[in-house]
């Protein structure tokens, strides 16, 4: 996958929005696509994504990259549930202070305690699942 993901034809599962001459990825919807392997740290560079980071119901393994905490514009539908993620929940995810609803990490193999930094998501009003 090379080139600009927002230039026609756009990449599958991405939604882009333009502002002047600049286009940014604003949604990543790849749930139930049979994805396997680790999450790339570069996902954290998608700072314009505000909703629908949907990677649920795949076979994603290993740990959640700490870099995803850089997605500080996330407001809703951060969905990594029903994969094979392991290790601890990164404290950096607490940087998503604009999250309002639908934060799903459930049905994985995450271990250790829940980071207190997630308490910074004070806008959260519903659907916060870590089970």
C-alpha positions in Angstrom: 0.0 0.0 0.0 1.8 3.1 -1.2 0.8 6.6 -2.2 -1.9 8.8 -0.8 -4.8 6.8 0.7 -7.2 9.7 0.0 -6.5 10.0 -3.7 -8.8 8.2 -6.1 -9.3 5.4 -5.9 -9.3 5.7 -2.1 -8.1 2.7 0.0 -10.8 0.2 1.1 -12.2 0.9 4.6 -11.0 4.5 4.8 -13.1 7.7 4.7 -11.3 10.9 3.9 -12.3 14.5 4.3 -10.7 17.5 2.5 -9.9 20.9 3.8 -8.5 23.0 1.0 -5.6 21.2 -0.7 -5.2 18.7 2.2 -7.1 15.4 2.6 -7.0 13.4 5.8 -8.2 10.0 6.9 -11.1 10.6 9.3 -12.4 7.0 9.6 -10.9 3.6 9.5 -13.5 0.8 9.2 -11.9 -2.6 8.8 -14.0 -4.6 11.2 -14.7 -8.3 10.4 -12.1 -8.4 7.6 -10.0 -11.3 8.7 -7.0 -9.1 9.6 -4.2 -10.9 11.4 -0.9 -9.9 13.0 0.1 -6.8 15.0 -1.3 -3.4 14.8 1.2 -1.0 13.2 2.4 1.8 15.4 1.8 4.2 12.5 -2.0 4.1 13.3 -1.2 6.6 16.0 -0.3 9.1 13.4 -3.9 9.2 12.2 -4.6 12.2 14.4 -7.6 13.4 12.3 -9.6 10.3 13.0 -12.4 11.4 15.3 -14.8 8.4 15.0 -15.0 4.9 13.7 -11.6 3.3 14.2 -13.2 -0.1 13.7 -10.9 -3.0 13.9 -13.3 -5.3 15.7 -13.9 -9.0 15.0 -10.5 -9.8 13.4 -7.5 -11.9 14.6 -5.2 -9.0 15.6 -2.5 -10.2 18.0 0.2 -8.8 20.3 -0.1 -5.6 22.3 -2.0 -2.3 21.7 0.6 0.2 20.4 1.2 3.0 22.9 1.2 5.3 19.8 -2.6 5.0 19.6 -2.7 7.3 22.5 -1.7 10.0 20.0 -5.2 9.9 18.5 -6.3 12.6 20.8 -9.1 13.7 18.5 -11.0 10.4 19.0 -14.6 11.0 20.2 -16.4 7.8 19.5 -16.3 4.2 18.2 -12.8 3.2 19.2 -13.3 -0.5 18.5 -10.6 -3.1 19.1 -12.8 -5.7 20.7 -13.0 -9.4 19.8 -9.4 -9.9 18.7 -6.4 -11.6 20.3 -4.8 -8.6 21.8 -2.6 -9.3 24.8 -0.5 -7.5 27.4 -1.5 -4.4 29.3 -3.8 -1.5 28.2 -1.4 1.3 27.4 -1.6 4.2 29.8 -1.3 6.5 26.8 -4.8 5.7 25.7 -5.8 8.0 28.6 -4.8 10.9 26.2 -8.0 10.3 24.3 -9.7 12.8 26.6 -12.4 13.7 24.1 -13.9 10.2 24.0 -17.7 10.5 24.5 -18.9 7.0 23.8 -18.2 3.5 22.4 -14.7 2.6 23.7 -14.4 -1.1 23.2 -11.4 -3.3 24.2 -13.5 -6.3 25.4 -13.1 -9.9 24.3 -9.3 -9.9 24.1 -6.6 -11.4 26.3 -5.5 -8.1 27.9 -4.0 -8.4 31.4 -2.9 -6.3 34.3 -4.8 -3.5 36.0 -6.9 -0.8 34.3 -4.7 2.3 33.9 -5.8 5.2 36.1 -5.1 7.5 33.1 -8.3 6.2 31.4 -10.0 8.2 34.1 -9.1 11.3 32.1 -11.9 10.4 29.7 -14.3 12.6 31.6 -16.5 13.2 28.5 -17.4 9.5 28.4 -21.1 9.0 28.7 -21.8 5.4 27.5 -20.4 2.2 26.1 -17.0 1.8 27.8 -16.2 -1.9 27.7 -13.1 -3.5 29.0 -14.5 -6.9 29.9 
